[in-house]
Amino acid sequence: MNYEYVEVQTEQNITLFGFMQKKEGNKKCILYIPGLAGNFFESKFARIFGNLSIDKGYDFLFSHNQGSFQIMDFQYLREDGKIKSKTKGSAYERFEDSKYDIKAWIEYIKTLGYEKIILLCHSMGCNKIVYYLNQYSYDELSNVILLAPQDNVNFKNLEMHEGLLEEAKRNIDLGQSDKLLSKKFLGFCVMSSQTYYDEITNPVINNIPYKTVNGDFSMLKNINLPTLVLIGTDDGGDQSLEYMKKVASYCLNGKYDVVEGANHNFKNKEIETSEKIFNYLEEN
């Protein structure tokens, strides 16, 4: 399938780009919100799902945001009319900025006149969409699908993160909030001190806290859209089904499922996962 390159400009005057597939006659569109450092080129699941969606009657848009890629220069329009660049990506992202990115993409899709717009989010993209839906009205949206939602309560205790919170705080206190940490976040992603500190300490980010004792689900409960939550058993572990049932219980018409043997990115389970999503959409 051929993807069309598309661009939007956010309220922060930052230019974002994405890739879209269309088929004449399709009246529904699925907007994909990736997770930490997620991008079109590395997301095999999203590309496979996008190819399958076209013949199921759904156009598909993979959207990038300020947290896409690890380090990325995004163009922005200054007040004096000059175009400059800002270095963002997951290494330097501020979580609350995600609302501007998502809003720009939804506004773009609305201009195309679809009868239904479905949000498909992965990993931290799920946390971003929960935050977004608590900031704006969303009458134009029909369903939300949360793939492998994140609960970051244990991130600071991971062996690979030992000492990072203290390092981040020290750098921030020294006025070096953009300084990259000495170890990678979750073992794969370079990250600045401020972004890591926010990831660990900002309660707004941990808004789907299914692993957290007495977690605050109030933001999730505020969303009045039918929701499917889905995780791979190699990601959620033995409690995968219990975790997703818990999340779904806080959602409007919440449905839940697991993909046996799937990891966090649904590697080698892309078609099976896609079919579960399409079956859900047909029934809801």
Backbone as CSV, one residue per row, in Angstrom:
resi,resn,N_x,N_y,N_z,CA_x,CA_y,CA_z,C_x,C_y,C_z
1,MET,0.842,-1.194,0.000,0.000,0.000,0.000,0.881,1.249,0.000
2,ASN,0.371,2.295,-0.618,1.099,3.555,-0.677,0.636,4.491,0.429
3,TYR,1.602,5.069,1.120,1.295,6.031,2.168,1.544,7.443,1.652
4,GLU,0.667,8.341,2.046,0.796,9.758,1.692,1.438,10.506,2.857
5,TYR,2.439,11.333,2.568,3.082,12.166,3.581,2.182,13.365,3.867
6,VAL,1.883,13.612,5.151,1.022,14.735,5.524,1.677,15.521,6.655
7,GLU,1.331,16.799,6.760,1.870,17.672,7.799,0.749,18.435,8.482
8,VAL,0.963,18.771,9.762,0.079,19.667,10.499,0.946,20.633,11.294
9,GLN,0.343,21.744,11.683,1.032,22.705,12.547,0.248,22.835,13.843
10,THR,0.933,22.731,14.959,0.279,22.769,16.259,0.088,24.202,16.741
11,GLU,-0.634,24.357,17.844,-0.812,25.673,18.458,0.515,26.246,18.951
12,GLN,1.509,25.392,19.129,2.847,25.849,19.505,3.684,26.206,18.276
13,ASN,3.033,26.195,17.109,3.682,26.515,15.828,4.755,25.513,15.437
14,ILE,4.640,24.284,15.927,5.558,23.212,15.553,4.939,22.393,14.433
15,THR,5.733,22.089,13.423,5.277,21.282,12.296,5.543,19.807,12.581
16,LEU,4.477,19.008,12.519,4.565,17.568,12.698,4.250,16.877,11.375
17,PHE,4.764,15.680,11.192,4.465,14.951,9.968,3.967,13.550,10.286
18,GLY,3.230,12.995,9.338,2.704,11.653,9.489,2.542,10.993,8.144
19,PHE,2.020,9.758,8.171,1.809,8.992,6.945,0.389,8.440,6.943
20,MET,-0.292,8.610,5.812,-1.714,8.280,5.749,-2.010,7.396,4.543
21,GLN,-2.894,6.443,4.767,-3.434,5.629,3.687,-4.912,5.942,3.533
22,LYS,-5.353,6.085,2.288,-6.755,6.354,2.001,-7.248,5.407,0.909
23,LYS,-8.521,5.125,0.960,-9.175,4.355,-0.099,-10.520,5.011,-0.396
24,GLU,-10.767,5.245,-1.645,-12.009,5.910,-2.031,-13.210,5.140,-1.497
25,GLY,-14.103,5.861,-0.856,-15.302,5.248,-0.297,-15.236,4.973,1.185
26,ASN,-14.033,4.937,1.754,-13.924,4.733,3.196,-14.430,5.966,3.939
27,LYS,-15.279,5.740,4.921,-15.896,6.845,5.661,-15.459,6.886,7.120
28,LYS,-14.519,6.009,7.479,-14.008,5.955,8.842,-12.487,6.048,8.805
29,CYS,-11.930,6.622,9.864,-10.470,6.784,9.915,-9.946,6.407,11.293
30,ILE,-8.827,5.709,11.312,-8.142,5.347,12.554,-6.885,6.196,12.679
31,LEU,-6.789,6.927,13.785,-5.618,7.752,14.082,-4.738,7.003,15.060
32,TYR,-3.491,6.753,14.660,-2.553,6.003,15.497,-1.649,6.952,16.265
33,ILE,-1.624,6.803,17.596,-0.780,7.596,18.488,0.306,6.683,19.040
34,PRO,1.570,6.851,18.625,2.632,5.935,19.062,3.092,6.218,20.483
35,GLY,3.884,5.295,20.999,4.428,5.436,22.341,5.801,6.090,22.337
36,LEU,6.547,5.866,23.413,7.860,6.474,23.621,8.777,6.214,22.437
37,ALA,9.220,7.281,21.787,10.134,7.224,20.635,9.516,6.537,19.425
38,GLY,8.244,6.212,19.495,7.591,5.490,18.409,7.562,6.289,17.120
39,ASN,7.780,5.595,16.025,7.753,6.255,14.723,7.362,5.257,13.647
40,PHE,6.920,5.791,12.538,6.391,4.990,11.447,7.399,3.960,10.945
41,PHE,8.641,4.345,10.870,9.656,3.502,10.253,10.002,2.285,11.098
42,GLU,9.862,2.395,12.405,10.218,1.295,13.300,9.011,0.527,13.811
43,SER,7.800,0.978,13.511,6.597,0.338,14.036,6.026,-0.647,13.024
44,LYS,6.527,-1.865,13.050,6.040,-2.897,12.131,4.566,-3.176,12.355
45,PHE,4.155,-3.216,13.633,2.747,-3.469,13.918,1.856,-2.427,13.246
46,ALA,2.202,-1.154,13.402,1.353,-0.093,12.855,1.278,-0.179,11.334
47,ARG,2.397,-0.484,10.691,2.386,-0.573,9.228,1.527,-1.735,8.756
48,ILE,1.635,-2.885,9.412,0.808,-4.035,9.049,-0.659,-3.721,9.308
49,PHE,-0.931,-3.145,10.475,-2.319,-2.806,10.802,-2.888,-1.815,9.789
50,GLY,-2.097,-0.809,9.411,-2.557,0.169,8.443,-2.893,-0.459,7.116
51,ASN,-2.071,-1.411,6.667,-2.346,-2.094,5.409,-3.640,-2.897,5.481
52,LEU,-3.872,-3.550,6.615,-5.085,-4.347,6.781,-6.334,-3.483,6.904
53,SER,-6.179,-2.309,7.501,-7.347,-1.480,7.801,-8.047,-0.974,6.556
54,ILE,-7.298,-0.739,5.497,-7.875,-0.152,4.286,-9.009,-0.999,3.741
55,ASP,-8.791,-2.294,3.625,-9.821,-3.176,3.067,-10.908,-3.508,4.078
56,LYS,-10.688,-3.120,5.332,-11.732,-3.275,6.348,-12.659,-2.054,6.392
57,GLY,-12.364,-1.043,5.556,-13.212,0.146,5.504,-12.717,1.318,6.316
58,TYR,-11.452,1.249,6.763,-10.894,2.322,7.584,-9.675,2.921,6.893
59,ASP,-9.667,4.222,6.708,-8.427,4.893,6.371,-7.569,4.933,7.631
60,PHE,-6.258,5.166,7.444,-5.322,5.031,8.562,-4.294,6.155,8.518
61,LEU,-4.094,6.808,9.658,-3.101,7.874,9.763,-2.163,7.597,10.919
62,PHE,-0.885,7.413,10.604,0.145,7.292,11.631,0.661,8.687,11.918
63,SER,0.452,9.163,13.144,0.838,10.531,13.506,2.125,10.525,14.323
64,HIS,3.030,11.413,13.996,4.195,11.646,14.843,3.906,12.810,15.784
65,ASN,4.632,12.847,16.880,4.469,13.921,17.860,5.844,14.315,18.395
66,GLN,5.862,15.236,19.337,7.144,15.723,19.848,7.931,14.667,20.616
67,GLY,7.292,13.546,20.910,7.973,12.441,21.576,8.315,11.308,20.634
68,SER,8.118,11.509,19.324,8.482,10.486,18.347,9.985,10.526,18.074
69,PHE,10.547,9.365,17.761,11.987,9.214,17.592,12.680,9.525,18.940
70,GLN,13.952,9.204,19.064,14.652,9.493,20.312,15.099,10.957,20.362
71,ILE,15.732,11.407,19.302,16.104,12.819,19.187,15.750,13.259,17.780
72,MET,14.971,14.339,17.680,14.460,14.761,16.380,14.331,16.278,16.348
73,ASP,14.759,16.890,15.261,14.558,18.327,15.074,13.230,18.568,14.372
74,PHE,12.378,19.355,15.018,11.086,19.728,14.434,11.124,21.200,14.047
75,GLN,10.593,21.516,12.882,10.497,22.905,12.469,9.417,23.622,13.269
76,TYR,9.663,24.893,13.570,8.616,25.699,14.168,8.699,27.125,13.625
77,LEU,7.536,27.761,13.602,7.421,29.105,13.058,7.503,30.111,14.187
78,ARG,8.540,30.970,14.165,8.697,31.974,15.204,7.736,33.131,14.986
79,GLU,7.566,33.958,16.030,6.669,35.112,15.932,7.115,36.103,14.862
80,ASP,8.417,36.132,14.564,8.904,37.054,13.537,8.763,36.484,12.129
81,GLY,8.127,35.311,12.027,7.885,34.714,10.725,9.000,33.824,10.223
82,LYS,10.098,33.726,10.942,11.206,32.887,10.518,10.977,31.439,10.961
83,ILE,11.390,30.516,10.105,11.277,29.098,10.428,12.593,28.620,11.037
84,LYS,12.511,28.100,12.239,13.673,27.567,12.938,13.394,26.110,13.303
85,SER,14.262,25.522,14.083,14.043,24.144,14.509,14.230,24.022,16.013
86,LYS,13.485,23.083,16.586,13.616,22.750,17.995,13.979,21.278,18.108
87,THR,14.929,20.973,18.962,15.321,19.592,19.178,14.405,18.973,20.228
88,LYS,13.650,17.991,19.788,12.703,17.302,20.672,12.945,15.801,20.583
89,GLY,11.898,15.033,20.363,11.977,13.593,20.457,11.796,13.155,21.897
90,SER,11.747,11.850,22.117,11.467,11.342,23.468,12.523,11.755,24.480
91,ALA,13.728,12.084,24.024,14.791,12.480,24.948,14.476,13.795,25.643
92,TYR,13.737,14.670,24.970,13.505,16.010,25.506,12.015,16.355,25.627
93,GLU,11.157,15.407,25.453,9.726,15.702,25.434,9.212,16.143,26.804
94,ARG,8.298,17.097,26.796,7.504,17.436,27.982,6.113,16.860,27.764
95,PHE,5.686,15.993,28.641,4.475,15.195,28.439,3.254,16.058,28.126
96,GLU,3.091,17.165,28.849,1.901,17.990,28.682,1.796,18.604,27.288
97,ASP,2.923,18.714,26.568,2.875,19.235,25.199,2.133,18.298,24.257
98,SER,1.983,17.044,24.649,1.341,16.070,23.758,-0.095,16.451,23.410
99,LYS,-0.748,17.205,24.282,-2.131,17.583,23.984,-2.216,18.455,22.737
100,TYR,-1.219,19.297,22.521,-1.222,20.152,21.325,-0.993,19.320,20.063
101,ASP,-0.143,18.318,20.170,0.148,17.462,19.026,-1.098,16.674,18.624
102,ILE,-1.732,16.036,19.601,-2.910,15.222,19.311,-4.045,16.088,18.779
103,LYS,-4.232,17.249,19.362,-5.292,18.139,18.900,-5.102,18.502,17.436
104,ALA,-3.870,18.798,17.047,-3.599,19.181,15.657,-3.963,18.051,14.702
105,TRP,-3.650,16.821,15.058,-3.969,15.692,14.185,-5.460,15.437,14.108
106,ILE,-6.153,15.538,15.233,-7.605,15.338,15.207,-8.284,16.424,14.385
107,GLU,-7.839,17.652,14.542,-8.406,18.743,13.753,-8.174,18.508,12.261
108,TYR,-7.006,17.976,11.918,-6.720,17.679,10.511,-7.689,16.628,9.978
109,ILE,-7.872,15.548,10.722,-8.762,14.480,10.266,-10.195,14.981,10.137
110,LYS,-10.612,15.848,11.048,-11.970,16.393,10.980,-12.220,17.114,9.658
111,THR,-11.189,17.773,9.128,-11.373,18.507,7.870,-11.627,17.568,6.701
112,LEU,-11.344,16.268,6.867,-11.503,15.318,5.768,-12.905,14.716,5.724
113,GLY,-13.733,15.036,6.726,-15.151,14.695,6.669,-15.526,13.260,6.970
114,TYR,-14.759,12.582,7.797,-15.085,11.194,8.124,-16.319,11.105,9.029
115,GLU,-17.057,10.017,8.886,-18.216,9.770,9.748,-17.785,9.266,11.121
116,LYS,-16.663,8.562,11.178,-16.140,8.050,12.442,-14.632,8.261,12.508
117,ILE,-14.153,8.648,13.700,-12.718,8.743,13.956,-12.420,7.895,15.183
118,ILE,-11.525,6.933,15.019,-11.153,6.030,16.104,-9.715,6.320,16.506
119,LEU,-9.448,6.355,17.800,-8.094,6.562,18.312,-7.484,5.222,18.675
120,LEU,-6.338,4.911,18.080,-5.583,3.704,18.381,-4.242,4.121,18.957
121,CYS,-3.995,3.793,20.225,-2.825,4.309,20.936,-1.985,3.155,21.445
122,HIS,-0.675,3.361,21.480,0.231,2.312,21.942,1.122,2.826,23.066
123,SER,1.252,2.028,24.116,2.202,2.289,25.196,1.960,3.673,25.809
124,MET,2.976,4.532,25.849,2.772,5.854,26.431,1.784,6.694,25.622
125,GLY,1.555,6.318,24.363,0.504,6.986,23.597,-0.852,6.850,24.266
126,CYS,-1.058,5.752,25.004,-2.311,5.566,25.757,-2.416,6.608,26.866
127,ASN,-1.332,6.808,27.585,-1.321,7.799,28.662,-1.520,9.205,28.113
128,LYS,-0.963,9.454,26.926,-1.134,10.763,26.300,-2.595,11.004,25.919
129,ILE,-3.242,9.988,25.382,-4.623,10.194,24.934,-5.555,10.339,26.123
130,VAL,-5.299,9.642,27.212,-6.112,9.827,28.417,-5.966,11.257,28.915
131,TYR,-4.755,11.769,28.911,-4.528,13.160,29.300,-5.241,14.111,28.345
132,TYR,-5.095,13.877,27.051,-5.726,14.752,26.052,-7.244,14.808,26.244
133,LEU,-7.867,13.655,26.435,-9.330,13.593,26.521,-9.858,14.212,27.807
134,ASN,-8.960,14.529,28.739,-9.343,15.272,29.933,-9.144,16.774,29.761
135,GLN,-8.610,17.188,28.600,-8.341,18.599,28.354,-9.298,19.214,27.338
136,TYR,-9.839,18.413,26.435,-10.634,18.932,25.321,-11.931,18.144,25.170
137,SER,-12.904,18.758,24.479,-14.122,18.037,24.093,-13.791,17.125,22.923
138,TYR,-14.625,16.105,22.699,-14.265,15.119,21.678,-15.512,14.477,21.059
139,ASP,-16.503,15.284,20.739,-17.738,14.768,20.155,-17.497,14.059,18.828
140,GLU,-16.408,14.420,18.143,-16.137,13.857,16.824,-15.523,12.458,16.889
141,LEU,-15.159,11.972,18.087,-14.506,10.681,18.241,-15.508,9.602,18.602
142,SER,-15.229,8.366,18.176,-16.206,7.294,18.409,-15.704,6.203,19.351
143,ASN,-14.417,5.861,19.294,-13.877,4.784,20.127,-12.417,5.060,20.457
144,VAL,-11.963,4.458,21.553,-10.549,4.502,21.931,-10.058,3.066,22.111
145,ILE,-8.880,2.787,21.562,-8.259,1.478,21.734,-6.892,1.694,22.372
146,LEU,-6.700,1.109,23.534,-5.458,1.265,24.297,-4.648,-0.020,24.182
147,LEU,-3.536,0.052,23.465,-2.658,-1.100,23.290,-1.470,-1.007,24.241
148,ALA,-1.289,-2.025,25.051,-0.154,-2.083,25.978,0.006,-0.793,26.770
149,PRO,-1.053,-0.349,27.475,-0.939,0.884,28.263,0.129,0.754,29.336
150,GLN,0.712,1.908,29.715,1.839,1.916,30.639,1.432,2.312,32.054
151,ASP,1.946,1.580,33.024,1.934,1.971,34.427,3.397,2.088,34.836
152,ASN,3.857,3.307,35.085,5.289,3.529,35.315,5.693,3.487,36.785
153,VAL,4.833,2.953,37.643,5.088,3.004,39.079,6.404,2.329,39.473
154,ASN,6.809,1.293,38.751,8.010,0.547,39.143,9.259,0.948,38.369
155,PHE,9.137,1.911,37.466,10.275,2.255,36.618,11.497,2.699,37.429
156,LYS,11.252,3.467,38.480,12.394,3.991,39.260,13.124,2.886,40.013
157,ASN,12.476,1.747,40.208,13.087,0.654,40.960,13.800,-0.362,40.068
158,LEU,13.749,-0.183,38.759,14.423,-1.116,37.870,15.937,-1.019,38.054
159,GLU,16.603,-2.166,38.010,18.055,-2.192,38.204,18.760,-1.316,37.167
160,MET,18.264,-1.323,35.951,18.903,-0.541,34.895,18.767,0.970,35.128
161,HIS,17.847,1.372,36.031,17.644,2.786,36.337,18.291,3.209,37.659
162,GLU,19.050,2.314,38.263,19.618,2.609,39.582,20.431,3.905,39.549
163,GLY,20.083,4.818,40.432,20.793,6.081,40.560,20.359,7.168,39.589
164,LEU,19.486,6.844,38.650,19.128,7.826,37.621,18.277,8.967,38.163
165,LEU,17.374,8.677,39.090,16.534,9.741,39.623,17.391,10.762,40.376
166,GLU,18.341,10.288,41.128,19.238,11.190,41.853,20.108,11.989,40.869
167,GLU,20.571,11.318,39.818,21.371,11.995,38.799,20.546,13.077,38.097
168,ALA,19.327,12.744,37.769,18.454,13.714,37.094,18.196,14.922,37.989
169,LYS,17.874,14.674,39.256,17.601,15.772,40.192,18.831,16.652,40.354
170,ARG,20.004,16.040,40.430,21.246,16.801,40.590,21.479,17.705,39.374
171,ASN,21.264,17.172,38.196,21.445,17.975,36.981,20.450,19.130,36.912
172,ILE,19.210,18.859,37.295,18.184,19.905,37.283,18.554,21.017,38.260
173,ASP,19.012,20.632,39.449,19.403,21.625,40.455,20.580,22.481,39.978
174,LEU,21.400,21.921,39.097,22.547,22.652,38.555,22.196,23.447,37.304
175,GLY,20.907,23.462,36.961,20.467,24.189,35.772,20.761,23.462,34.474
176,GLN,20.947,22.154,34.550,21.277,21.347,33.371,20.163,20.337,33.094
177,SER,18.935,20.833,33.013,17.786,19.942,32.861,17.785,19.183,31.536
178,ASP,18.463,19.726,30.515,18.515,19.048,29.213,19.689,18.072,29.102
179,LYS,20.495,17.956,30.144,21.634,17.051,30.089,21.164,15.607,30.000
180,LEU,21.720,14.852,29.050,21.342,13.457,28.894,21.903,12.626,30.040
181,LEU,21.113,11.669,30.473,21.518,10.821,31.585,22.574,9.802,31.154
182,SER,23.278,9.247,32.130,24.396,8.347,31.851,23.940,6.967,31.411
183,LYS,22.672,6.621,31.673,22.128,5.329,31.243,20.830,5.560,30.494
184,LYS,20.497,4.631,29.620,19.307,4.772,28.787,18.044,4.369,29.548
185,PHE,16.969,5.070,29.292,15.674,4.773,29.877,15.166,3.451,29.313
186,LEU,14.797,2.530,30.205,14.334,1.190,29.845,15.349,0.449,28.979
187,GLY,16.609,0.887,29.044,17.675,0.199,28.352,17.787,0.489,26.873
188,PHE,16.913,1.364,26.322,16.979,1.589,24.876,16.909,3.051,24.472
189,CYS,16.467,3.938,25.349,16.159,5.301,24.922,16.979,6.332,25.702
190,VAL,17.789,7.123,24.994,18.478,8.229,25.661,17.434,9.217,26.163
191,MET,17.716,9.850,27.303,16.707,10.725,27.894,17.368,11.822,28.711
192,SER,16.791,13.018,28.607,17.298,14.148,29.382,16.876,14.030,30.839
193,SER,17.559,14.779,31.664,17.292,14.739,33.104,15.865,15.160,33.424
194,GLN,15.372,16.246,32.810,14.031,16.738,33.106,12.961,15.764,32.639
195,THR,13.143,15.210,31.444,12.145,14.280,30.927,12.066,13.030,31.790
196,TYR,13.218,12.513,32.217,13.215,11.339,33.091,12.582,11.669,34.439
197,TYR,12.936,12.806,34.993,12.385,13.197,36.291,10.866,13.283,36.219
198,ASP,10.356,13.865,35.141,8.909,13.954,34.964,8.290,12.571,34.825
199,GLU,8.940,11.709,34.057,8.420,10.358,33.832,8.234,9.620,35.155
200,ILE,9.137,9.828,36.087,9.096,9.108,37.355,8.177,9.788,38.370
201,THR,8.106,11.113,38.360,7.452,11.825,39.462,6.135,12.502,39.100
202,ASN,5.846,12.700,37.822,4.652,13.447,37.437,3.426,12.537,37.458
203,PRO,2.486,12.741,38.386,1.323,11.847,38.485,0.403,11.930,37.278
204,VAL,0.457,13.019,36.528,-0.388,13.162,35.341,-0.043,12.090,34.311
205,ILE,1.234,11.711,34.239,1.656,10.702,33.262,1.124,9.331,33.633
206,ASN,1.149,8.987,34.902,0.733,7.655,35.347,-0.778,7.627,35.571
207,ASN,-1.531,7.789,34.473,-2.994,7.907,34.576,-3.729,6.618,34.240
208,ILE,-2.981,5.521,34.016,-3.590,4.192,33.844,-2.867,3.246,34.799
209,PRO,-2.993,3.460,36.109,-2.102,2.816,37.090,-2.561,1.433,37.547
210,TYR,-2.612,0.489,36.605,-3.171,-0.824,36.942,-2.257,-1.661,37.836
211,LYS,-0.974,-1.303,37.924,-0.064,-2.011,38.825,0.124,-1.291,40.158
212,THR,-0.366,-0.062,40.240,-0.149,0.787,41.407,-1.179,0.501,42.485
213,VAL,-0.721,0.342,43.714,-1.646,0.158,44.841,-2.412,1.465,45.058
214,ASN,-3.734,1.367,45.080,-4.603,2.537,45.243,-4.320,3.611,44.186
215,GLY,-4.085,3.174,42.958,-3.817,4.106,41.865,-5.007,4.991,41.563
216,ASP,-4.716,6.170,41.033,-5.743,7.160,40.723,-6.208,6.985,39.274
217,PHE,-7.407,6.460,39.090,-7.974,6.238,37.761,-8.945,7.342,37.351
218,SER,-8.945,8.453,38.062,-9.967,9.471,37.827,-9.937,10.019,36.407
219,MET,-8.746,10.170,35.813,-8.669,10.695,34.450,-9.265,9.711,33.456
220,LEU,-9.017,8.433,33.671,-9.586,7.413,32.797,-11.105,7.365,32.938
221,LYS,-11.597,7.499,34.149,-13.045,7.453,34.395,-13.777,8.621,33.756
222,ASN,-13.081,9.720,33.520,-13.711,10.908,32.941,-14.014,10.768,31.453
223,ILE,-13.469,9.735,30.811,-13.594,9.600,29.355,-14.890,8.897,29.000
224,ASN,-15.711,9.566,28.214,-17.014,9.016,27.842,-17.003,8.479,26.418
225,LEU,-16.072,7.565,26.171,-15.978,6.904,24.874,-15.834,5.397,25.093
226,PRO,-16.515,4.583,24.300,-16.304,3.133,24.398,-14.835,2.796,24.175
227,THR,-14.305,1.889,25.007,-12.861,1.661,25.030,-12.528,0.177,25.037
228,LEU,-11.514,-0.177,24.254,-10.930,-1.514,24.301,-9.511,-1.398,24.838
229,VAL,-9.156,-2.271,25.786,-7.788,-2.324,26.295,-7.217,-3.704,25.992
230,LEU,-5.962,-3.723,25.542,-5.377,-4.956,25.018,-3.891,-4.977,25.332
231,ILE,-3.403,-6.138,25.768,-1.979,-6.269,26.077,-1.510,-7.667,25.702
232,GLY,-0.214,-7.820,25.423,0.369,-9.133,25.193,0.764,-9.780,26.499
233,THR,0.635,-11.094,26.572,0.931,-11.785,27.835,2.420,-11.780,28.156
234,ASP,3.284,-11.635,27.142,4.713,-11.526,27.424,5.083,-10.134,27.927
235,ASP,4.145,-9.218,27.838,4.338,-7.856,28.343,3.751,-7.719,29.740
236,GLY,2.502,-8.099,29.894,1.821,-7.957,31.176,2.074,-9.083,32.164
237,GLY,2.611,-10.206,31.674,2.911,-11.321,32.558,1.669,-12.128,32.938
238,ASP,1.792,-12.876,34.020,0.719,-13.776,34.449,-0.568,-13.028,34.792
239,GLN,-0.448,-11.760,35.120,-1.626,-10.984,35.510,-2.183,-10.138,34.360
240,SER,-1.789,-10.433,33.140,-2.191,-9.626,31.991,-3.704,-9.451,31.899
241,LEU,-4.437,-10.565,31.969,-5.894,-10.487,31.840,-6.502,-9.721,33.006
242,GLU,-5.988,-9.959,34.206,-6.475,-9.249,35.394,-6.203,-7.754,35.284
243,TYR,-5.021,-7.393,34.800,-4.681,-5.983,34.634,-5.646,-5.293,33.657
244,MET,-5.865,-5.924,32.510,-6.720,-5.295,31.498,-8.185,-5.246,31.949
245,LYS,-8.617,-6.245,32.693,-9.961,-6.219,33.256,-10.111,-5.046,34.209
246,LYS,-9.078,-4.807,34.993,-9.098,-3.688,35.935,-9.199,-2.364,35.197
247,VAL,-8.387,-2.187,34.150,-8.437,-0.947,33.379,-9.814,-0.771,32.749
248,ALA,-10.323,-1.825,32.131,-11.621,-1.747,31.447,-12.753,-1.395,32.397
249,SER,-12.613,-1.783,33.663,-13.683,-1.514,34.636,-13.865,-0.025,34.894
250,TYR,-12.854,0.772,34.568,-12.936,2.220,34.759,-13.333,2.950,33.472
251,CYS,-13.587,2.195,32.405,-13.899,2.796,31.102,-15.385,2.692,30.796
252,LEU,-15.864,3.593,29.974,-17.240,3.515,29.489,-17.342,2.337,28.519
253,ASN,-18.266,1.404,28.809,-18.408,0.215,27.956,-17.048,-0.434,27.689
254,GLY,-16.257,-0.551,28.725,-14.903,-1.062,28.575,-14.865,-2.538,28.227
255,LYS,-14.107,-2.871,27.221,-13.852,-4.260,26.834,-12.355,-4.523,26.986
256,TYR,-11.999,-5.777,27.189,-10.587,-6.082,27.402,-10.246,-7.445,26.800
257,ASP,-8.981,-7.625,26.492,-8.516,-8.887,25.924,-7.001,-8.943,26.059
258,VAL,-6.435,-10.110,25.801,-4.985,-10.268,25.773,-4.607,-11.007,24.497
259,VAL,-3.351,-10.858,24.095,-2.805,-11.596,22.962,-1.741,-12.540,23.509
260,GLU,-2.037,-13.812,23.478,-1.127,-14.805,24.049,0.218,-14.791,23.326
261,GLY,1.296,-14.711,24.104,2.639,-14.777,23.561,3.146,-13.513,22.898
262,ALA,2.376,-12.425,22.997,2.797,-11.170,22.368,3.606,-10.334,23.342
263,ASN,4.640,-9.677,22.813,5.436,-8.778,23.647,4.854,-7.366,23.601
264,HIS,5.618,-6.394,24.088,5.103,-5.033,24.190,4.765,-4.425,22.829
265,ASN,5.500,-4.845,21.798,5.278,-4.311,20.447,4.491,-5.272,19.559
266,PHE,3.977,-6.356,20.147,3.163,-7.336,19.431,3.921,-7.968,18.267
267,LYS,5.233,-8.141,18.461,6.080,-8.727,17.423,5.629,-10.146,17.092
268,ASN,5.491,-10.424,15.805,5.040,-11.704,15.262,3.591,-12.027,15.615
269,LYS,2.904,-11.088,16.229,1.487,-11.259,16.550,0.671,-10.104,15.962
270,GLU,1.234,-9.453,14.932,0.596,-8.254,14.384,-0.781,-8.546,13.785
271,ILE,-0.890,-9.632,13.027,-2.161,-9.931,12.361,-3.206,-10.378,13.382
272,GLU,-2.810,-11.234,14.314,-3.746,-11.684,15.356,-4.264,-10.501,16.172
273,THR,-3.358,-9.590,16.538,-3.757,-8.412,17.304,-4.683,-7.525,16.483
274,SER,-4.359,-7.341,15.216,-5.185,-6.517,14.335,-6.591,-7.092,14.227
275,GLU,-6.710,-8.392,14.085,-8.026,-9.018,13.956,-8.867,-8.813,15.212
276,LYS,-8.231,-8.856,16.376,-8.972,-8.595,17.608,-9.526,-7.174,17.612
277,ILE,-8.738,-6.240,17.109,-9.178,-4.843,17.055,-10.319,-4.658,16.064
278,PHE,-10.181,-5.257,14.885,-11.242,-5.124,13.881,-12.532,-5.795,14.337
279,ASN,-12.425,-6.934,15.000,-13.620,-7.607,15.529,-14.321,-6.719,16.542
280,TYR,-13.526,-6.086,17.393,-14.113,-5.163,18.368,-14.845,-4.009,17.681
281,LEU,-14.232,-3.427,16.681,-14.834,-2.281,15.993,-16.119,-2.679,15.264
282,GLU,-16.162,-3.884,14.727,-17.374,-4.345,14.048,-18.534,-4.485,15.023
283,GLU,-18.206,-4.842,16.258,-19.252,-5.089,17.259,-19.606,-3.856,18.057
284,ASN,-18.799,-2.783,17.914,-19.004,-1.589,18.734,-19.038,-0.341,17.839
